[in-house]
Amino acid sequence: MFPALAAVFIAYRGAQLAVGEVWVSSVAVWALAFGLRGIVWHQLRDVENDRAAGVRTFVFRHPRAARVIGAFVVFPLEGEARCWLPPV
């Protein structure tokens, strides 16, 4: 999330524009959801290796909840935040 926000602030500063709260908020929510989706997706794909290694990740302990959170919370939030971004 922080690299995306840094890019937004640098772009606003370079364009000599006032920072738009809607834009910054949308980028922050989108980047956070994107990162969380990546984490959940990685854990879902790696759960067998975690099981073999004895690592108790969130997905290992709560496989159904991880799928529900990924499919019905994080992924829609990421898409919705992208829709909030105003045209440039």
GIMO-V250155 format. One record per residue. N is the residue number from 1. RES is the residue in one letter. PHI is phi in whole degrees, 0 to 359 (none if undefined). D_LAST is the distance of its C-alpha to the last C-alpha in Angstrom with 2 decimals. Layout:
((N/RES/PHI/D_LAST) (N/RES/PHI/D_LAST))
//
This chain:
((1/M/none/20.04) (2/F/292/20.66) (3/P/298/19.34) (4/A/295/15.94) (5/L/292/15.98) (6/A/299/17.31) (7/A/298/14.50) (8/V/297/11.95) (9/F/294/14.39) (10/I/295/15.05) (11/A/295/11.51) (12/Y/298/11.36) (13/R/295/14.87) (14/G/296/14.39) (15/A/274/11.85) (16/Q/55/14.35) (17/L/245/12.21) (18/A/289/13.72) (19/V/291/12.92) (20/G/272/11.35) (21/E/296/14.01) (22/V/296/12.34) (23/W/298/9.77) (24/V/297/12.85) (25/S/297/15.11) (26/S/297/13.24) (27/V/296/13.11) (28/A/297/16.74) (29/V/295/17.99) (30/W/299/16.50) (31/A/295/17.96) (32/L/296/21.20) (33/A/295/21.66) (34/F/300/20.96) (35/G/295/23.60) (36/L/296/26.02) (37/R/298/25.80) (38/G/297/26.62) (39/I/295/29.54) (40/V/297/30.94) (41/W/299/30.60) (42/H/299/32.38) (43/Q/295/35.11) (44/L/296/35.64) (45/R/286/36.10) (46/D/252/38.38) (47/V/297/40.52) (48/E/293/43.62) (49/N/293/43.58) (50/D/297/43.16) (51/R/298/46.09) (52/A/295/48.21) (53/A/273/47.46) (54/G/78/48.06) (55/V/271/44.62) (56/R/261/43.75) (57/T/284/39.96) (58/F/302/38.24) (59/V/293/38.16) (60/F/298/41.81) (61/R/280/42.85) (62/H/225/40.61) (63/P/298/39.69) (64/R/292/39.14) (65/A/298/37.08) (66/A/297/34.82) (67/R/295/34.17) (68/V/294/33.52) (69/I/298/31.18) (70/G/296/29.23) (71/A/281/29.13) (72/F/247/28.84) (73/V/238/27.13) (74/V/292/25.06) (75/F/298/23.70) (76/P/296/22.68) (77/L/297/21.15) (78/E/298/19.03) (79/G/295/17.87) (80/E/293/17.37) (81/A/298/15.32) (82/R/296/12.93) (83/C/289/12.79) (84/W/286/12.04) (85/L/296/8.60) (86/P/288/6.39) (87/P/297/3.79) (88/V/273/0.00))
//
